[in-house]
Amino acid sequence: MAASPFNLSAASSVKSAYAAFAAQKDVAPAKLPNATHEKARQAAEDFEAVFLNTMFAQMFTAMDGEGPFGGSKAIGVWRSLLTDEYAKSFARKGGIGVAPEVYRTLMAQQEARSDDMSAAMESR
């Protein structure tokens, strides 16, 4: 496995973790195309949004009644849309630090796959 360009465990807050995540654009290995890095970064952010949506949905399950929809069945639809948007917004703004780890794992897997394919091509 390739060495990481930064030490995420040294990140003291979510902001610094996100800054390190954003800085990876500049230190990404040249082996893989930029499109691969962007796809991996987007997949990591999407994964964090799904994770956050699950957490937010659980937080809102105990709340009933006093909202824009009273206690009607429409509140379930409204809450699902609200938690989805909350999650996407949190993930875009740096989230809770899940995306950088997912990104590093995805890139490590891509690099390993690329190395394996290169080795297979050279052995032919």
C-alpha positions in Angstrom: 0.0 0.0 0.0 1.3 3.4 -0.9 2.2 5.9 1.8 -0.3 8.6 2.5 0.6 12.2 1.5 -0.6 13.4 4.9 -1.2 12.0 8.3 -5.0 12.2 9.0 -4.6 11.2 12.6 -2.7 14.5 13.2 -5.8 16.4 12.1 -7.1 18.1 15.2 -10.5 19.0 14.0 -13.0 18.3 11.2 -11.9 21.5 9.5 -8.3 20.5 9.4 -9.2 17.0 8.2 -11.3 18.6 5.4 -8.4 20.9 4.5 -6.1 17.9 4.2 -8.8 16.2 2.1 -9.0 19.2 -0.2 -5.2 19.5 -0.4 -5.0 16.0 -1.8 -5.8 17.5 -5.2 -2.3 19.0 -5.3 -0.4 15.9 -4.0 -2.2 13.2 -5.8 0.0 10.7 -7.6 0.5 11.3 -11.3 0.0 7.6 -12.1 -3.8 7.9 -12.3 -5.7 10.3 -14.5 -7.3 13.4 -12.9 -10.7 12.1 -13.7 -10.1 9.1 -11.5 -9.2 11.4 -8.6 -12.3 13.5 -9.1 -14.5 10.4 -9.3 -13.0 9.0 -6.1 -13.3 12.3 -4.3 -17.0 12.6 -5.4 -17.7 9.0 -4.4 -16.2 9.6 -1.0 -18.3 12.7 -0.5 -21.4 10.9 -1.6 -20.6 8.0 0.8 -20.3 10.5 3.6 -23.6 12.1 2.6 -25.4 8.7 2.7 -23.9 8.0 6.1 -24.9 11.4 7.5 -28.4 11.0 6.0 -28.8 7.8 8.0 -27.7 9.5 11.2 -30.0 12.5 10.7 -32.9 10.3 9.8 -32.5 8.5 13.1 -32.2 11.8 15.0 -35.6 12.9 13.6 -37.6 9.7 14.1 -38.6 10.6 17.7 -40.0 14.1 16.7 -43.7 14.2 15.9 -46.4 16.7 15.3 -45.4 20.3 15.6 -43.9 21.2 12.3 -45.0 22.6 9.0 -47.2 19.5 8.3 -48.6 19.0 11.8 -48.8 15.3 12.5 -49.8 14.2 9.0 -48.3 11.5 6.9 -46.7 14.1 4.8 -44.2 14.8 7.6 -42.4 11.6 6.7 -41.8 12.7 3.2 -40.8 16.2 4.2 -38.3 14.9 6.8 -36.7 12.5 4.4 -36.1 15.3 1.9 -34.9 17.6 4.7 -32.4 15.0 6.1 -31.2 14.3 2.6 -30.4 18.0 2.0 -28.9 18.4 5.4 -26.6 15.4 4.7 -25.5 16.7 1.3 -24.9 20.1 2.7 -22.8 18.8 5.6 -20.8 16.5 3.3 -20.1 19.4 0.8 -18.8 21.6 3.7 -16.4 18.9 5.0 -18.7 16.6 6.9 -17.4 14.7 9.9 -14.2 13.4 8.4 -15.4 10.2 6.8 -14.8 11.3 3.2 -11.0 11.7 3.4 -10.6 8.2 4.7 -12.8 6.8 2.1 -11.0 8.7 -0.6 -7.6 7.4 0.6 -8.9 3.9 0.6 -10.3 4.2 -2.9 -7.1 5.7 -4.2 -5.0 3.0 -2.6 -7.2 0.4 -4.3 -7.0 2.1 -7.6 -3.2 2.4 -7.4 -2.9 -1.3 -6.4 -5.1 -2.3 -9.3 -3.1 -0.1 -11.7 0.2 -1.6 -10.4 -1.3 -5.1 -10.9 -2.3 -4.3 -14.4 1.1 -2.9 -15.2 2.8 -5.9 -13.9 0.5 -8.2 -15.9 1.2 -6.2 -19.1 5.0 -6.4 -18.5 5.0 -10.2 -18.0 3.4 -10.7 -21.4 
